[in-house]
Amino acid sequence: MADENTKKVTNEISDVTGQFDARFVLWRQFCGDHNIPVDTLPSALTGDIKDKWEKLKDERLKKSDK
């Protein structure tokens, strides 16, 4: 569980960050933690692993208010 000092990052790709965008970093970490090939698309996940990804994404990535 994130503590009060942990900031959420925006769910937007910046021209400045590119491959180091928070979504890509989070995805690569998730893949490593769950032995998923990093070239797998999140939409290809099923079952419990998909639920884990969605939960992690919702917790760690702040959606923009556009």
C-alpha positions in Angstrom: 0.0 0.0 0.0 1.4 3.4 -0.9 2.1 5.8 1.9 1.0 9.4 2.0 4.4 10.6 0.6 4.1 8.5 -2.6 3.0 10.7 -5.5 0.8 9.3 -8.3 2.1 9.9 -11.8 0.0 11.0 -14.7 -1.2 8.5 -17.2 0.1 10.6 -20.2 3.1 10.0 -22.5 5.4 13.0 -22.6 7.5 13.9 -25.5 10.3 14.4 -23.0 10.2 11.1 -21.2 9.4 8.7 -24.1 10.3 5.1 -23.2 10.8 6.2 -19.6 7.2 7.3 -19.3 5.7 6.0 -16.0 3.3 3.7 -17.8 6.1 1.9 -19.6 8.3 1.7 -16.5 5.4 0.3 -14.5 4.6 -2.2 -17.3 8.2 -3.4 -17.5 8.4 -3.8 -13.7 5.1 -5.7 -13.7 6.3 -8.0 -16.5 9.5 -8.8 -14.6 7.7 -9.4 -11.4 5.2 -11.9 -13.0 7.5 -13.5 -15.7 5.5 -12.0 -18.6 7.4 -11.2 -21.8 7.7 -7.4 -21.9 6.5 -7.3 -25.5 3.1 -8.7 -24.4 0.3 -6.2 -24.7 -1.7 -5.5 -21.5 -4.9 -6.2 -23.5 -3.6 -9.8 -24.0 -3.7 -10.5 -20.2 -6.5 -12.7 -18.9 -7.8 -13.9 -15.5 -6.0 -13.0 -12.2 -3.0 -11.5 -13.9 -5.2 -9.1 -15.8 -6.9 -8.1 -12.5 -3.5 -7.6 -10.8 -2.4 -5.3 -13.7 -5.6 -3.3 -13.6 -5.4 -2.8 -9.9 -1.7 -1.8 -10.0 -2.4 0.6 -12.9 -5.3 2.2 -11.1 -3.3 2.6 -7.9 -0.1 3.9 -9.5 -1.2 5.9 -12.5 -3.3 9.0 -12.1 -5.7 9.6 -15.0 -5.6 13.1 -16.5 -8.8 15.2 -16.4 -8.9 16.0 -20.1 
